[in-house]
């Protein structure tokens, strides 16, 4: 199989292709106007929209040296998104260094295993319960904070667990990797896909949460049902597994994954972090005792900050008595809670969310007895790890500058609108969804695709009278499902390598499942065309 070019190479080639197009495609422009939109919380925001019947041809502006200037312009234009990615990536690297998530997962598994002594759970099948609960947990991780690369570390935990329960390595891989990516596709609060795409489409960040939550539930249930069906089929007849012979490695492996060797401890620094954070949260609870939470077209005044402050003080105290690792997990959960409150109650955007995650990362590092220098090094390591995803946002944005400065972006929009005008909304959205799905096979970076496609797709949605939220949903599903299939995904290849599953074997097993998810994704998009959901 020929090697697929690097994402940077693909994006730069597209920039060159866009520059060539400015010499061929005639220039054209729509008249744009700024409209004021009333938000659910009573505030107003502005958005630039295209007047549908205002297209006219103008003199073109062929691009030459502008190819290189477009890279600079792209980085400047998307500076907030790039910094957002770097700060969130660095913060999670600090948190992951504590191994809190790993230890939390193993503690969870030990608790579930104890259910075997109850007859009710024996009838349900403790193994089925374990698979379901683990998949729900990882699906939530994918939906809320975009867990992807982190699943690589869990492959060596869950494959031996699956083998010990009488299943195969595919079931173990599904429990963590597939579950996280099903959640990633049906994301509700994923900052790396939903946050970026909605920001570029000029939508309130994480708006439309209610329908996305419904989509996540549907996709997660389908994913769990499929894995349970396959797992029980393998358990009845292990030789039916396509990796039965390959799993000999895991069956013969003597090493057992266990958290018994973990050094459970709570340093003084963790107690200091808990005390200081408790004081800060109590201060804000007193200063802002009520919060107006806006969901969809409704809003309600809730005493949420005092409740969260009280819960953090209690849970923080009890988790610290157990281990700093559980306290750091507690920090993560409350970071997510405050993120939701900030977005729904105070209109937070990328700056506030970046600051929240950075504070979480620093507090996690201090609680884990890391020095200031160590925290700084970990943050830089996290930024380095996610740098390519951040940079590709600026690179992809350069394509838009070439098309815009060459005065052909409106011509392309006009041609796309004319060609799909007679097909109707369903076919038009289907084309967008198919395009995002196919593009993901060669460009698995969601950040890059958002920067590349959303500026055009958002305006196209305005022209065909489709909600911009629908285009974000089409991007979200198109970006998510084929991540589990494309050979350009470093995470997939890394997980398969650890699992000892050849890519060809995985492809043969997974393609029907992925195709089913793609079709279900399209069916979930369709209701947004005919019904007005909150935020859509």
TIZA-542053 format. One line per field, with one value per residue (C-alpha): residue number from 1; residue in three letters; x, y, z. Coordinates in steps of 0.001 Angstrom, whole numbers, plus 500000, padded with zeros to 6 digits. Example, Ala and Ser with C-alpha at 12.3 -4.5 7.8 and 13.67 -1.06 7.14 Angstrom:
k c(1;2);
r c(ALA;SER);
east c(512300;513670);
north c(495500;498940);
up c(507800;507140);
// end
This chain:
k c(1;2;3;4;5;6;7;8;9;10;11;12;13;14;15;16;17;18;19;20;21;22;23;24;25;26;27;28;29;30;31;32;33;34;35;36;37;38;39;40;41;42;43;44;45;46;47;48;49;50;51;52;53;54;55;56;57;58;59;60;61;62;63;64;65;66;67;68;69;70;71;72;73;74;75;76;77;78;79;80;81;82;83;84;85;86;87;88;89;90;91;92;93;94;95;96;97;98;99;100;101;102;103;104;105;106;107;108;109;110;111;112;113;114;115;116;117;118;119;120;121;122;123;124;125;126;127;128;129;130;131;132;133;134;135;136;137;138;139;140;141;142;143;144;145;146;147;148;149;150;151;152;153;154;155;156;157;158;159;160;161;162;163;164;165;166;167;168;169;170;171;172;173;174;175;176;177;178;179;180;181;182;183;184;185;186;187;188;189;190;191;192;193;194;195;196;197;198;199;200;201;202;203;204;205;206;207;208;209;210;211;212;213;214;215;216;217;218;219;220;221;222;223;224;225;226;227;228;229;230;231;232;233;234;235;236;237;238;239;240;241;242;243;244;245;246;247;248;249;250;251;252;253;254;255;256;257;258;259;260;261;262;263;264;265;266;267;268;269;270;271;272;273;274;275;276;277;278;279;280;281;282;283;284;285;286;287;288;289;290;291;292;293;294;295;296;297;298;299;300;301;302;303;304;305;306;307;308;309;310;311;312;313;314;315;316;317;318;319;320;321;322;323;324;325;326;327;328;329;330;331;332;333;334;335;336;337;338;339;340;341;342;343;344;345;346;347;348;349;350;351;352;353;354;355;356;357;358;359;360;361;362;363;364;365;366;367;368;369;370;371;372;373;374;375;376;377;378;379;380;381;382;383;384;385;386;387;388;389;390;391;392;393;394;395;396;397;398;399;400;401;402;403;404;405;406;407;408;409;410;411;412;413;414;415;416;417;418;419;420;421;422;423;424;425;426;427;428;429;430;431;432;433;434;435;436;437;438;439;440;441;442;443;444;445;446;447;448;449;450;451;452;453;454;455;456;457;458;459;460;461;462;463;464;465;466;467;468;469;470;471;472;473;474;475;476;477;478;479;480;481;482;483;484;485;486;487;488;489;490;491;492;493;494;495;496;497;498;499;500;501;502;503;504;505;506;507;508;509;510;511;512;513;514;515;516;517;518;519;520;521;522;523;524;525;526;527;528;529;530;531;532;533;534;535;536);
r c(UNK;UNK;UNK;UNK;UNK;UNK;UNK;UNK;UNK;UNK;UNK;UNK;UNK;UNK;UNK;UNK;UNK;UNK;UNK;UNK;UNK;UNK;UNK;UNK;UNK;UNK;UNK;UNK;UNK;UNK;UNK;UNK;UNK;UNK;UNK;UNK;UNK;UNK;UNK;UNK;UNK;UNK;UNK;UNK;UNK;UNK;UNK;UNK;UNK;UNK;UNK;UNK;UNK;UNK;UNK;UNK;UNK;UNK;UNK;UNK;UNK;UNK;UNK;UNK;UNK;UNK;UNK;UNK;UNK;UNK;UNK;UNK;UNK;UNK;UNK;UNK;UNK;UNK;UNK;UNK;UNK;UNK;UNK;UNK;UNK;UNK;UNK;UNK;UNK;UNK;UNK;UNK;UNK;UNK;UNK;UNK;UNK;UNK;UNK;UNK;UNK;UNK;UNK;UNK;UNK;UNK;UNK;UNK;UNK;UNK;UNK;UNK;UNK;UNK;UNK;UNK;UNK;UNK;UNK;UNK;UNK;UNK;UNK;UNK;UNK;UNK;UNK;UNK;UNK;UNK;UNK;UNK;UNK;UNK;UNK;UNK;UNK;UNK;UNK;UNK;UNK;UNK;UNK;UNK;UNK;UNK;UNK;UNK;UNK;UNK;UNK;UNK;UNK;UNK;UNK;UNK;UNK;UNK;UNK;UNK;UNK;UNK;UNK;UNK;UNK;UNK;UNK;UNK;UNK;UNK;UNK;UNK;UNK;UNK;UNK;UNK;UNK;UNK;UNK;UNK;UNK;UNK;UNK;UNK;UNK;UNK;UNK;UNK;UNK;UNK;UNK;UNK;UNK;UNK;UNK;UNK;UNK;UNK;UNK;UNK;UNK;UNK;UNK;UNK;UNK;UNK;UNK;UNK;UNK;UNK;UNK;UNK;UNK;UNK;UNK;UNK;UNK;UNK;UNK;UNK;UNK;UNK;UNK;UNK;UNK;UNK;UNK;UNK;UNK;UNK;UNK;UNK;UNK;UNK;UNK;UNK;UNK;UNK;UNK;UNK;UNK;UNK;UNK;UNK;UNK;UNK;UNK;UNK;UNK;UNK;UNK;UNK;UNK;UNK;UNK;UNK;UNK;UNK;UNK;UNK;UNK;UNK;UNK;UNK;UNK;UNK;UNK;UNK;UNK;UNK;UNK;UNK;UNK;UNK;UNK;UNK;UNK;UNK;UNK;UNK;UNK;UNK;UNK;UNK;UNK;UNK;UNK;UNK;UNK;UNK;UNK;UNK;UNK;UNK;UNK;UNK;UNK;UNK;UNK;UNK;UNK;UNK;UNK;UNK;UNK;UNK;UNK;UNK;UNK;UNK;UNK;UNK;UNK;UNK;UNK;UNK;UNK;UNK;UNK;UNK;UNK;UNK;UNK;UNK;UNK;UNK;UNK;UNK;UNK;UNK;UNK;UNK;UNK;UNK;UNK;UNK;UNK;UNK;UNK;UNK;UNK;UNK;UNK;UNK;UNK;UNK;UNK;UNK;UNK;UNK;UNK;UNK;UNK;UNK;UNK;UNK;UNK;UNK;UNK;UNK;UNK;UNK;UNK;UNK;UNK;UNK;UNK;UNK;UNK;UNK;UNK;UNK;UNK;UNK;UNK;UNK;UNK;UNK;UNK;UNK;UNK;UNK;UNK;UNK;UNK;UNK;UNK;UNK;UNK;UNK;UNK;UNK;UNK;UNK;UNK;UNK;UNK;UNK;UNK;UNK;UNK;UNK;UNK;UNK;UNK;UNK;UNK;UNK;UNK;UNK;UNK;UNK;UNK;UNK;UNK;UNK;UNK;UNK;UNK;UNK;UNK;UNK;UNK;UNK;UNK;UNK;UNK;UNK;UNK;UNK;UNK;UNK;UNK;UNK;UNK;UNK;UNK;UNK;UNK;UNK;UNK;UNK;UNK;UNK;UNK;UNK;UNK;UNK;UNK;UNK;UNK;UNK;UNK;UNK;UNK;UNK;UNK;UNK;UNK;UNK;UNK;UNK;UNK;UNK;UNK;UNK;UNK;UNK;UNK;UNK;UNK;UNK;UNK;UNK;UNK;UNK;UNK;UNK;UNK;UNK;UNK;UNK;UNK;UNK;UNK;UNK;UNK;UNK;UNK;UNK;UNK;UNK;UNK;UNK;UNK;UNK;UNK;UNK;UNK;UNK;UNK;UNK;UNK;UNK;UNK;UNK;UNK;UNK;UNK;UNK;UNK;UNK;UNK;UNK;UNK;UNK;UNK;UNK;UNK;UNK;UNK;UNK;UNK;UNK;UNK;UNK;UNK;UNK;UNK;UNK;UNK;UNK;UNK;UNK;UNK;UNK);
east c(500000;501380;502222;499701;501343;501644;498730;500991;501923;498266;497279;500139;499244;495681;496994;498894;495824;493729;496293;496154;492344;492507;493995;491209;487989;486391;486151;482816;481272;478149;476919;477248;475443;475859;472761;471989;470919;469135;470549;468575;469944;468598;471938;472595;475417;476251;476960;477987;475660;475417;472516;471349;470490;473353;476075;477864;481097;484110;487680;489794;492998;495340;497561;501321;503676;500533;500794;503424;501735;498563;500310;501110;497584;496111;498082;497086;493422;493185;495545;492850;492022;495723;496473;493355;494573;498063;496836;494341;496894;499549;497130;496048;499674;500319;497227;498089;501565;499967;498426;495229;492995;494800;494445;490834;489975;491640;489865;486586;487243;487973;484687;482706;484355;482931;479421;479949;478826;475270;472843;471060;474271;475222;472031;472701;476265;478981;481144;478380;478097;481867;481972;478980;480182;483734;482464;480109;482999;485357;482582;482021;485746;485650;482482;483516;487238;488100;490004;491834;495612;495207;493447;496768;497829;494723;495044;497474;495001;491802;493013;494314;491058;488989;491090;490679;486888;486899;486813;489444;491736;489164;486732;489484;490274;486584;486202;488573;489572;486277;484175;486217;485943;482213;481956;484355;482029;478925;480690;478862;481683;484749;486880;488946;486012;482787;484529;486705;484019;481422;483935;484813;481118;480435;478106;477913;480404;478857;475395;472953;474089;470707;470400;474077;473534;470702;472967;475681;473217;472019;475537;476843;473957;474485;478227;477753;475063;477283;480307;478197;476748;480229;481679;479015;479463;483195;482635;480344;482866;486325;487623;485181;487295;489380;492257;491991;495462;496993;495692;497955;500419;497959;496783;500349;501319;502145;502114;498802;497673;497072;496995;498234;501759;500524;501900;498720;499700;498571;501320;500888;500827;497551;495911;497176;495656;492359;492331;493134;490649;487974;488509;488340;485173;483505;484331;482642;479727;479116;479745;477484;474959;472635;473377;471047;471470;470297;469479;467942;465156;464633;466537;466382;468026;469908;471911;474685;477999;477331;476297;479435;481641;480120;480418;484048;484951;483350;484550;487995;488384;487360;489392;492483;492114;492311;494998;496127;495272;491572;491764;493167;490305;487976;489635;488994;485308;484748;486610;484039;481165;482430;483004;479330;478202;480528;479332;475617;475528;478246;478834;482371;484389;487862;489732;487845;487862;491605;492200;490041;491950;495297;494334;493298;496647;498702;496666;497067;500818;501129;498905;501155;504210;505656;508008;507336;510041;508590;505113;506527;508370;505272;503193;505726;505784;501996;502176;504814;502674;499659;501618;500935;497167;497467;499680;497538;494645;496692;497873;494368;493122;495660;493577;490615;492801;493962;490384;489126;491930;491739;488008;486881;485460;482083;482197;482728;479914;477625;478466;477942;474601;473437;474460;472621;469685;467391;468407;466811;468084;468424;470672;472698;473378;474098;476751;478331;478322;479787;482478;483503;483523;485682;488027;488630;490139;493106;493036;492156;492918;489572;491138;492494;489189;487295;489603;489471;485776;483702;484235;482808;480201;478793;478176;476825;474355;473124;472532;470426;468587;470096;471156;474874;474529;473528;476770;478723;476893;477750;481390;481343;480030;482109;485218;484501;483438;486149;488856;488379;489126;491587;495234;496308;495214;498292;496114;494451;497754;499323;496482;496521;500278;499996;497046;499002;496101;497108;495442;493951;492323;490913;489622;487844;486203;485376;484152;480546;480316;481717;479382;476450;477570;477907;474357;473000;474883;473089;469731;470562;471359;468039;465741;467622;466303;462661;462491;463879;465948;467417;470493;469792);
north c(500000;503395;505755;508580;512039;513919;516221;519277;518139;517649;521071;522883;521099;522336;525884;525602;524138;527047;529511;527831;528016;531809;531945;529815;530496;533923;536322;536855;538273;538067;541049;540308;541896;541789;540585;540685;537414;537161;534405;532218;534047;537382;538668;539477;538600;539502;537277;538027;536316;536128;537630;534736;536656;539113;537240;539186;538689;540925;541140;538258;538576;535699;534646;534058;534898;535249;531485;532096;535188;533152;530955;534007;535354;531957;531746;535292;534714;531503;532536;532112;528567;527634;528922;527164;523807;524280;525277;522415;519903;521093;520991;517414;516313;517521;515668;512470;512427;511600;508392;509325;508168;504805;504201;505340;502870;499965;500874;500942;497468;496045;497429;495919;492512;492345;492240;488572;487562;488838;486514;489374;490467;486874;486516;489722;488599;490445;490394;492163;494742;495310;495783;498142;500284;500558;501540;504155;505596;505839;507105;509921;510666;510956;513076;515494;516136;514398;511376;509831;509408;508555;505280;503833;503517;501500;498856;496810;496947;495923;493295;491003;491689;490703;487570;486585;486877;484508;487093;488221;491189;492915;493078;494539;497139;498009;498546;501511;502631;502112;503364;506569;507208;506531;509148;511385;511223;511890;514574;517076;519162;518057;521226;519867;519297;520933;523906;524667;524030;526150;528922;529049;528860;531828;529835;530019;527476;524116;525324;522639;520532;518872;517228;516260;514555;512562;511623;510517;508263;506671;506081;504750;502300;501047;500690;498754;496516;495636;494845;492755;490795;490123;489350;486749;485217;484823;483450;480718;479754;481340;479951;482190;485160;486507;486995;483617;482457;485902;486075;483186;485895;487332;483953;482933;486229;485754;489399;490541;494125;495168;498386;496664;498007;501607;503847;505279;508422;511965;514594;517797;519785;518086;519204;522747;522723;521470;524175;527034;525889;525491;529104;530361;528402;529529;533155;532852;530953;533905;536533;534818;532707;532281;531650;532019;528824;529134;525879;526155;528742;528555;529727;529201;530759;528068;528052;526119;527652;527143;523535;522838;524478;522341;519151;519880;520445;517135;514974;516562;515718;512082;511492;512990;510560;507762;508981;512051;510173;510169;513830;514679;512743;514806;517954;516741;516070;519446;521164;519670;520737;524320;524322;523443;526134;528691;527985;527808;530477;532984;532707;531390;531014;529714;532185;531250;527515;527609;529343;526781;523816;525497;526022;522355;521253;523422;522353;518695;519116;520839;518224;515515;517166;518353;521313;524499;523526;520032;521450;523844;520991;518806;521655;522193;518450;518508;521504;519709;516584;518496;521139;519565;519719;523379;524371;522632;524916;527923;526137;525124;528642;529804;528052;530273;533384;532359;531711;534914;537200;535624;536529;533036;531716;533285;531955;528437;528911;530175;527220;524757;526337;526261;522625;521491;523905;521325;518455;519803;520176;516445;515789;518958;518003;514432;515770;517806;514769;512488;515066;515353;511548;510971;513856;512315;509217;511248;514031;512589;515833;517265;520654;520853;519851;522372;525188;524021;523282;525188;528700;527500;525068;527623;530140;527411;526494;530107;530020;526833;527851;525096;525689;526152;523711;521066;521631;521320;518050;516804;517759;516109;512755;512887;513508;510866;507546;506941;507688;504045;502890;505204;504059;507718;507740;507415;506518;503602;502255;502653;500792;498008;497668;497222;494843;492728;493025;493467;496421;494165;491959;494999;496493;493251;493139;496836;498110;496893;498381;501731;501755;501183;504126;506351;505534;506106;509406;510544;509543;511600;514640;514527;515565;518874;519782;519370;520252;523189;521818;524084;525793;524717);
up c(500000;499014;501816;502219;502449;505721;506625;506235;502726;501806;503158;501387;498149;498571;499080;495785;494107;495405;494017;490594;490724;491116;487602;486126;488036;487366;490280;491963;495110;497224;499165;502859;505741;509483;511306;515010;516627;519962;522129;524510;527559;526303;525004;521380;519005;515431;512467;508897;506411;502634;500704;498552;495346;495401;493482;490746;488812;489472;488246;489546;491581;490624;493534;493247;496131;498212;498800;501473;502880;503286;505855;507989;507583;508454;511695;512670;511851;513876;516672;519337;518219;517952;521457;522746;521379;522819;526284;526549;525219;527671;530604;529904;529564;533132;534355;532468;534011;537372;535878;537711;534843;534617;538344;538337;535573;537403;540647;538760;537337;540790;542088;539216;539606;543140;541652;540790;544279;543653;541812;540042;538374;537666;535626;533720;533151;535044;531913;529964;532734;532718;528935;529002;531903;530578;527126;528620;530615;527638;525390;527888;527887;524093;524099;526823;526413;523165;524477;521539;521826;525513;524609;523448;527091;527968;525256;527357;530264;528548;526096;528877;530752;527702;527163;530831;530462;527472;524688;522159;521609;519373;522303;524498;521834;521495;525239;525240;521718;519853;522784;523047;519312;519201;521959;520017;517005;519096;521105;523292;524767;522782;522561;519650;517284;518483;520085;517067;514425;516199;516767;513069;512104;514432;516678;520485;521751;522708;521663;520545;523493;524030;520616;520625;523963;522397;519468;521895;523730;520473;519122;522448;522806;519255;519826;523070;521536;518586;520787;523187;520257;518902;522357;523157;519702;520332;523827;522490;519839;520340;517047;515166;516185;513269;515734;517513;516446;516877;520449;521401;522426;524929;526181;526928;528466;532127;533125;534623;534674;538248;540214;543392;542802;542689;545397;546884;548744;549446;549696;551704;548465;547502;550742;550122;546619;548025;550698;548356;545707;548381;549467;545877;545122;548366;547482;544072;545613;547952;545272;542704;544629;541635;537971;534998;532998;529382;527596;524161;524199;527945;530978;534724;537748;539655;542892;541178;542320;546061;545356;543309;545948;548710;546661;545795;549435;550448;547548;547636;551326;550922;547725;549366;552267;549704;547304;545368;542156;543020;544013;540574;538987;541168;539814;536264;536904;538573;535744;533375;535658;535845;532081;531527;533984;532417;528897;529693;532387;531607;527863;528117;524946;524091;526325;529502;528714;527991;531319;533145;531715;532351;535994;536197;534779;537129;540175;539147;538876;542258;543917;542450;544105;540797;540989;539031;536529;536130;535504;532915;531176;531179;529767;526977;526278;525935;523613;521553;521354;520019;518088;514709;515316;516325;513396;510809;511811;510689;507543;506539;507176;504573;501904;502753;502452;498984;497835;499452;498280;494822;494842;493855;497129;496370;492813;494165;496674;493918;491675;494527;495369;491738;491258;494393;494160;492623;494891;498060;501601;502314;499317;499958;503569;502426;500035;502848;505145;502468;501690;505366;505731;502666;503510;506941;505310;504027;506650;510082;511910;513008;513702;510163;508587;510695;509605;505983;505510;508071;506637;503314;504669;507124;504336;502059;504813;504867;501102;501198;504392;506537;510139;510654;513543;511006;509094;512356;513060;509552;510188;513622;512372;509197;511264;513884;512403;509798;512394;513381;509833;508105;507894;508228;511881;514065;517052;515225;513905;517365;519092;516502;516899;520663;520257;517717;515246;511565;509859;507163;509806;511588;508325;507440;510881;511333;507958;508347;511837;510643;507635;509998;512154;509069;507971;511485;511599;508443;509940;513053;510911;509026;511941;512231;508773;509701;513399;515355;518200;520909;519515;515912);
// end
